[in-house]
Amino acid sequence: MANPQVENGHTRIANELLEAICKFISNPSFLRIGFMVIRLTYGWGRKEAEINIKSLSTKIGLTDEYIKSVIIEMELAKILKKVEFKKPYLAIIQFNKDYTQWNTYKT
């Protein structure tokens, strides 16, 4: 039985940003990867993080290559910024909290 507790870790995110994510991002892969980027950055009190793609693959159940291609798409859509692949499976990523810059379908 799952029993998550805030005391075991939590991610602080502005309500305005969370609402923008719900409103403007409809691609399920963008959501899954976006929330993991937020967890690995804001969840640790950082603006950017060095993310291991293989570890991310294990956590969200998508292949390494697919994750890399979605990260590139998310950077082109300006949802992610400062994407820099240091090694084939290591990237420095920052979530773009200025949702007015995102190139997504507005509903």
Order of alpha helices (4+ residues) and beta strands (2+ residues): alpha-alpha-beta-alpha-alpha-beta-beta
